[in-house]
């Protein structure tokens, strides 16, 4: 009996040490109005997808009132070597880069470096003569797109990889997302017409990549250095970067997608061959960062704290309020978050998707802000519930409804 007790204690200590090795500590869920039994449903639920071969590895984190109540891992970091995923494993966070870069730009806004409604061309002259493509003809902008337009994806830009319009084709021909650096990208973009008149539509786009170049011009630093100086170092985000350091590559795993013919999980990016482990010069503000669940929690908690964490203030609470309210013009919808035929409750702020009212089809609160990445990652901050949640996975075009299921499991654990 004593041996069993000692074994249990050793296993519990190992799990606890694993959590603290990731720089975080757990508290009893009951202390913050959450159910331990209900949170305990998350890990075995995720494990089903691993056991079925649908996904490789998953890390989930939940915190309330600034206290982590759930931090779990399951599955493989590298499906080819069989290496297990860990709490401090590194993930391609893709578009979860956007909120970080948006915060970085708004830090310069607080310093009076620019106004939100100033034209971007004031600081990036490459856009001074950019036209709009209307019915195959290039026409003048009705008003020049602004920095507010950039951060809310209403500037008239597109992505080039998500659509098949004439403008998207021009982006692909110019290899907009494969340039030497952000300056070269902006130079090419300025010669391509906008997809629509600024402010008239919401189209997911390279806007935050342009915002990254704006940061470089306004601050005088390359984007990677500015983020490290102003956000990563102050928040002790030691595992967030554009280029994975050689001594951390062992914590960086494979990325995957499902084979269309066999339905099986296949590897599409290996650490040894990945662009994230090579020299990076194109610092994509829209999707270039690698991070951990623990690091992204530090960033998310800073937002929930009103711009302050680790005894460091990055932004004013009023600026966080500004960023996390809907900035879409009347009649413009983001098109996210609801089933067809259901009135929209999801707008867009300055770098985040924003719940303009309580969701009609799932759990959540008005004022919740969120964003995800192409490989299935997601985070959200619910100020009403004082809640942050993070899901890390590496699966492109993920057919599994993992995000919505995780949301249900998290909110179902709130009991007070």
Buried (B, 14 or more C-beta within 10 A) or exposed (E): EEEEEEEEEEEEEEBEEBBEEBBBEBBEBEEBBBBEEBBBBBBEBBBEBBEEEBBBBBBBBBBBBBBBBBBBBBBBBBBEEEBBBBBBBBBBBBBBBBBBBBBBBBBBBEEEBBEBEEBBBBBBEBBEEBBBBEEEEEEEBEEBBBBBBBBBBBBBBBBBEEBEBEBBEBBBEBEBBEBEBBEBBBBBBBEBBBBBBBBBBBBBBBBBBBBBBBBBBBBEBBBBEBBBEBBBEBBBBBBBBBBBEEEBBBBBBBBBBBEEEEEEBEBEBBBEEBBBBEEBBBBBBBBBBBBBBBBBBBBBBBBBBBBBBBEEBBBBEEBBBBBBBBBBEEEBBBEEBBEEEEEBBBBBBBBBBBBBBBBBEBBBBBBBBBBBBBBBBBBBBBBEBBBBBBBBBBBBEBEBEBBEBBBBBBBBBBEE
